[in-house]
Amino acid sequence: MTTIERERNSQRKLVLLVVLLIVAYGTAKYQHVTTALQAYEGQALLQDTTGAAK
């Protein structure tokens, strides 16, 4: 195997690893947001929250 082929293989593996990490992060974030929304679904707010996110 030549150096160029090794570099291509290494680069391909690195790109695959980055893509898999991004997908794993997105999946974890989706599950986190879904769980949070389910936890707060139907709960009434006791006071006005206008501007609370600023």
N, C-alpha and C positions, 0 to 999 in steps of 0.2 A: 504494500500500500504506500503510495507516495505521500509526500507532505501535504500537497494540495488536497488530496482525497481525505486525509485525516482532518485537515482544517474544515473542510465542508461538512464532514460528519459531526465534528465537534460543534460547529455553528448550528447545524440542524438540530442537534440535541439540546443546545442551549435555548434556541427559539422555542422548541417544543416545551421545555421546562417552564419558560416564562409564560407561554400561553396557558399551560396547565395551572400555574399559580394564579393567574388572573381569573380563570374560570372558577377555581376553588374559592378565591376571595369573593367573587360575585355571588356564588352559591351560599357561602356563609353569611354574607351581608343580606341576601334575600331572606334567608331563614330568620335572621335576627329581626328584621323589619316586620316580617309576617307575624312572628311571635309577639312583638311589641304591640302591633295593631290589634291582635286578638285579645291581648291582656287588657287593653283600654277600651275595647268595643262596648258601647252601651253605657259607659260611666258618665254620669252627669257632672258638669263643671259647676262648682259652687260659687265661683266669682268670675268676673269679667277678665278675660285673658288677652284683650286687645294689646298688641305691642309686646307681648311676653317674649317673643323670639328675637327681639332686637339686641 
